[in-house]
Amino acid sequence: MRRDHSTCRPWRARLLAWSLAAGLLLPLAGCVERLLQIRSDPPGAEVALNGEPMVVVAGGKRAPAVTPVDIPFDFYGTFEITLRRPGCRSESRLVPVYAPFYQYPPLDFLVENCFPWRVTDARRVEFKLKPVPALSERETAALLQRMEELRSQNAAEEGQEPEVELEKSKKSEKN
């Protein structure tokens, strides 16, 4: 007795069509873009992430990353962000960045490989930089004197002659 295979053919054709569609659409699948959006008030502060100065490349030229800046990252965790700006106090902060629910298995595989759109996980970190207070002449003189004391102490510990003091060298230049 022969079986009629005509009913199996539409099923195989559908399987083939779905396989081809999945194979063609898979390269179009999205991914997760992770960004640290670092902002400061006032803007223009140089950014260091985990002790490394950040660099941006624009037009083939490398330049220090200054706020506002978006820095991509690959792994979640705690980041040390340090900002430096002339005229402002440097500020450093530990920022924990936790993974969202869709970055845990098995959802992470689906979102990274099968989800048809790009997902952006942007974490905004804002800094309020404080201006450096101006020093009076008395404070400046005290700092210079302390600097000279430390320089002499360091030279004595290393067995070297202390360098000529800053004020004495300035006076000798005038004469």
N, C-alpha and C positions, 0 to 999 in steps of 0.2 A: 504494500500500500504506500502510495506516494503522498507526501505532505504538501500542502499548498503554502509556499513561502512568500506569497504576495503580501500577506499582512505584516511580515517582518521588515520589508523594504522601507516603508515610511519611517519606522522607528530608527533604522540605521541611517537614513538620510537626515533625520532630525539630529541624531547624535553627531553626525559629521558636520552639520551646519553649526551647531552649538560649539563644537570643538574649534572650528575655524574662526567663529566670531570671538571666542575667548582668546584664541591665539593672536588675533589681530588687535583686540582691545587691551590685552595685557600690557604692551609697551606704553599705552596711554594712561595706565594706572597712576594715580597720584602718589605723593609721598608726604612726609611730615617735615616741615621747615621749622626749626627751632631758633628763636631769636631772643637775645637780651637787648632790650631797648634802653639804653643808658642816656639819661637826661640830667642836666644840671642847671642851677640858677645861681650865678650867671653862666651862660653857655660858653663853650670854647675851652673846656678843661681837657687835658690829655688823659687818656684812659689806660690803665694797666689791669690786666685780668690774670689773677693767680700769680702775681709778681712779674708777669711778662708785659712789656709795653705793647699795646695793640697798634697795628699798622694797617692803613687802608691803601689800596692800589687804585689810582684813578688816572686814566690816560697813560698807563704804563709807568707812572711815577709812584714811588712809595712815600707816604707821609704819615706822621703820627695820627692816630684816631683821636678826634676831638668831639666832645659832645655838641649836639645830639648825634648819637651813632647807634646803629643796629649791628650787633655782633652775633654771627651764627655760632651755634654750639651743637655737639653731637650727643652728649650724655648729660643726664640730669644729675644733680648733686648740689654741693655748696660751692659757691664761687666767691673769691676775694676780689672785690672791685676797689681800685684805688684811683682817685682823681687828683690831678695837680694842675693848678692854674696860677700864673703870676699874680700877685696881689691878694691871693686867697690862701687860707689854710688848706693843706692837703687833707683829704678825708679818705679813709679806708673803711670798708664795711664787708662783713660776711653775709652773703645773700643765699639762703637755701632755695633751690628750685626743684620742686617736687614734680614727678611725672603725673600727667593727667590719666584718667581712668583708661583711655584708649591706648595707652602705651604699656599696658600690662598684658602678658600672654593670656589667651590666644588672640585677643583683639589687636595687639600690635602688629601681628603678621597681616591681618586683614586690612588694617588702615594703611600700612606701609606698602603693600603689594597689590591689593585688589580694589581698594576704594578708588573710584574714578576721578576724584578731585584732589587738589593739593590742600593740605591742612596746615595752617600756620599757627604755631604755638608761640606767641609773643609775650614775653614777660618784661614789664616796664619797671625800671628802677630809677628813682628820682633822688637827687642830692641837692641840698641847699648849702652852698659853700659860704663860709664866713670870711669876711675880709680880715687881712692881717692888720693888727693895730699898729699905728705909727709909734716908733720908739723916740723917747726924748733923748737929748744930748747926753744926759747923765746915764741913762740906760745903755746907750750906744757905747759910751766910754767904759762902763762896767763890763759889757760883753767883750770889748776889745782887750781889756786887761785880763779877763778870764781866759780868753783865747791864747794870749801870750804866756800865761802861767801854764796852761795845758801843753802848749808847744814846747816850753822849756822842760817841763816834767817828762814829756815823751822823749825828748832828745837826751835827757840825763839817763833815763832807763835804758836807752839803746846805746849809751856810751858815746854819744856824739856831742859836738859843740852846739849849743842852742843857736838858732838863727838870730840875726840882728832883728831887734824889735821893729815893728811897723812904724812907729812914730819917729824913732831915731833915723831910719832909712829915709823917711820923708824929709826930715830936717837936713840930712846930708845932701840930698838932691837939690835943695834950695840953695845951698852954699856953694 
